Amino acid sequence: MLFTGLERLVLRYAEAMTDTPPNVTDDLVAGLLSHFTEAQAVELTAVIAVENQRSRINAAFGLTSQGFHDHCAGSSARSHRAEPDGP
């Protein structure tokens, strides 16, 4: 397994925050709060928001990838989009 259950939960949260419009549900937040304190959840939310803002600023200015990923040994272009946990 590439990611732990908690890591997949955090990735789902980040993706839900990144959706336009955002798609964060009460259940998703409750899941986070079962692993993190409220302060930790606020910090996680702030970090995700800053990265989203940085990405949108880059897009607005037409800034693109510098190609570092293309030169990494063993890099893969496949997506690692988090999938919901099973039933």
N, C-alpha and C positions, 0 to 999 in steps of 0.2 A: 504494500500500500504506500503510495507516494506521500500522502498527508494523513495526520492523525485526525480523529473526529473533531477535536477542538480546532485544529487548523482549518478543516473544511468548513466549520461553523463560522470562523472569522472571515474566510474567503467569501462565503455566501453573504455575510453582512456587508463586506466591502463592495461586492457586486451590487447588492440591493441599494446601497448608498449611491453608487455610481450610475445606476439606471436613471433615465430621463423619461418621466419624473421618477424621483426616488421611490423605491418599493420596499421600505423597511417595515416589517410587520411587528405587532406586539409579541407574537410568538418567537420571532427571531431575537428580539431584545431580551425576552425572558430567558431564552437559551443562553445568551451571553452572560446574563446576570447570575446564572447558575454556576458559572465558572470564574467570573471576575467580580471584583467589588464595583460599586457604582463609580468610584474615582477611576478605576482602571478602564471601565467601559467608556467613560468620558474621554480619557486620554486616547484610547483606541479610535474613537469617533473623530477626535480632533486630527489625529495623524492621517486617517483616511481622507478627511475633508481637505487637508493641506495638499495631499498628493493629487486629489481630484482637481483642486484649484490650479496647481502647477501644470497639470496636463492640459487643462483648458486654456491657460495663458499661452503655453507653447503652441497649441493649435491655432489660437487667435493670431499669433505672430508668424505662423507658418513654419515654426521650428520643427524639424523632423529628426529622425534617428540619426545618430552619428555613425551607425554601422558597427558598433562594438560587438553586438550580439553575433553578427555575421562572422566575426573572427575568433570567437571563443571555440576552443577545442571541444568537440563533441556536442556542440549546441544543436538544438532541435527547434524547428519552427512550429512544432505542434502546440496546441492550446492546452492549458491546464485549468480550464474553467471548472469550478467546483460543482459537483453534482449533489443533489439532495441525498441525505441518508435514506436508506431503504425503510420499509414499513416498520 
